[in-house]
Amino acid sequence: MPMSMADLETSLREAFPDAQIAIDDLAGDGDHYRARIVSAAFAGLTRIKQHQLVYSALKGKVGGELHALALETSTPA
């Protein structure tokens, strides 16, 4: 069963409580999302390390319950 946008947002907010998070359903099928996450937790990390933090927060759901996730991560300005 695909991961709902609400479940995705809940998982991300638990991992990054300080973050500004915006999620878009890219295909309208509840299976392909884009997440924009702005969090101080990403400070000093490479883009790869930022994305690894997000994937860790999703506990292996990417590729399973969550088919595709495009990530945009950054720190607050």
C-alpha positions in Angstrom: 0.0 0.0 0.0 1.4 3.4 -0.9 2.4 5.9 1.7 0.0 8.8 2.0 1.1 12.4 1.9 0.0 12.8 5.5 2.1 9.8 6.6 5.1 11.2 4.8 4.7 14.6 6.4 4.2 13.1 9.8 7.4 11.0 9.5 9.4 14.1 8.3 8.0 16.3 11.0 8.9 13.8 13.7 12.5 13.7 12.4 12.8 17.4 11.7 10.5 19.2 14.2 12.1 22.7 13.4 11.7 22.3 9.6 9.6 24.0 7.0 8.2 21.2 5.0 6.3 21.3 1.7 5.2 18.1 -0.1 3.8 17.8 -3.6 2.2 14.8 -5.2 4.0 14.8 -8.5 1.9 12.3 -10.5 -1.4 12.5 -8.6 -1.1 8.8 -7.8 0.0 9.0 -4.1 3.2 7.3 -5.1 5.5 10.0 -6.4 6.3 12.9 -4.2 8.6 15.9 -4.0 9.6 17.1 -0.5 11.2 20.5 0.2 12.7 20.5 3.7 14.4 23.6 5.2 16.0 22.6 8.5 18.9 23.7 10.7 19.7 20.0 11.1 21.3 20.2 7.6 23.8 22.9 8.6 27.3 22.0 7.5 26.3 18.8 5.7 26.8 18.0 2.0 23.6 17.6 -0.1 24.3 13.8 0.0 24.5 13.7 3.8 21.3 15.9 4.0 19.4 13.4 1.8 20.8 10.4 3.8 19.4 12.0 7.0 15.9 12.2 5.3 16.1 8.6 4.0 17.1 7.4 7.5 14.1 9.3 9.0 11.8 7.4 6.6 13.1 4.1 7.9 13.5 2.2 4.7 10.1 3.1 3.3 11.6 4.7 0.1 11.4 2.1 -2.6 8.7 0.2 -0.8 5.7 2.0 0.6 7.1 5.2 -0.9 7.9 4.5 -4.6 9.6 7.8 -5.5 10.7 10.8 -3.6 12.4 13.9 -5.1 14.2 15.8 -2.3 15.1 19.5 -2.1 16.9 20.1 1.2 18.4 23.4 2.5 19.2 25.3 5.7 17.3 28.4 6.8 18.6 31.6 5.2 
